């Protein structure tokens, strides 16, 4: 399970930060010359590019994967999904991401959760063949 979580974060974070941000080069709201004076930052802006949100992708990946794995065993595991949504929204509220950035981050996280769940489910079959 811990290896699965590590793989999950690796996939979601690298797709968002390692691939999409440098490929898309979409400026964060706090760096966008047209609106940066209207953005009120509580802390710092972060890197120059923001598409897609790594916070959203990682939090949704963890929340959805844990829900997929534990929903039959833990009654309130679904509460991780609103937790991920609050984290994603906080990125918009803090002025470091556009809504599309966090939506794409959430989609990446959901996709990563499905991929890792599929791999996790196939592991016993793979071990038997080895």
N, C-alpha and C positions, 0 to 999 in steps of 0.2 A: 504494500500500500504506500509506503514512504517513497519507494522508487517511482511509483506511478505519479505521486504528487510532484516529485522532482521533474519528471518528464513533462508533466502537465504545465508547470510553470515555464520550463525551458521552451516548449512549443509556443505557448501563448505570448510570452515576453519577446522571444526572438522574432516572431512573425510581426508583432506590433512595432517594437523598437528597432530590431536589427534589420528588418526588411522594408516595412511600409514607410516608416518615418523618413529614412534617407532616400527612398525611391520616389515617394509622393512630394516631398519637400513642401508640405502645406504649413504655412506659418501659424504659430499659436496666436490666439487673439491678442495676447499681451505684446506680441512682436509685429502684428499687422499694422502697417503705417496708417491705414484708414480708420482704425478704431482703437489703437493702443492707448490714446489719451482718455478714452472713456472707460477703460478697464481698471477696476480697483483691485489691486493685488493685496492679499494679506501677508504674503511672504515673498518668495521669488518666483520668477516665471518658469524656470526650467530650461530645457534645451530649446533650440530655435524652432524645431518642427514638432507638430502635435498629432498628426494623423497616422495611426490610430492610438487611442489612449491605452497605455500599458497598465495603468491602475485598473481601468475597466476590464481589460482582457484578463488580467490575472485574478481579480476578485470574482468575476463571473466564471472563470475556469474552475477555481477552487469551489465556489458555491454550487455550481451545477454538477461537478464531478462528485462532490460529497453527497449531494442530494440523490444522484443516480445510484451511488454505492450504498447509501445508508438509509434510504427512505423507508425500507421495510423494518428497520431496526430502531430507528430514533424518530419519535413522534414529531418533534419540532425542528427537524433538520431543514425543513422548507424555509425557516427564518433566515437562512444564509442567503437566500435569493433577494429579499428586500435589503439585507446588509450590503450586497454587491451593488444594488441599484443606488443606495445612498452614497456609496463610495464613488460610483460613476457620476452621479449628480454633483457631488462635491467638486469634481474637476471643472465642471461648467461654472458653478457658483464662484469658485476661486479665480476664474478668468484665465485658466491655463488650457482649456479645450473648448472647441465648438461642440454642439450637440451631436453632429455627425461623427466626430472623433470618438465619443464615448459609445455611440450606437455601434460603430464598427468594432470597437474594442470588445463590446459585449458579444457580438457575433463571433469574433475570433475566439473568445473564451468559451462560448458554447460549443463551437466546432472542435476546439482542443479537448474539451471534456468528452465529447463523443468519440474522438479518435483514441484517447487514452483508455476510455472505458472499453472500447472494442479490443484494444491490445490486451488489457487486463483480463478480459473474458477469454481471450485466445491462449493465454499463457499456459494453463493446464494441458491444453491440446498440444502446444508446441513442446512442452516438457516431456509428454508421453512419447512423442515421435523421436526425441533425441536419444 
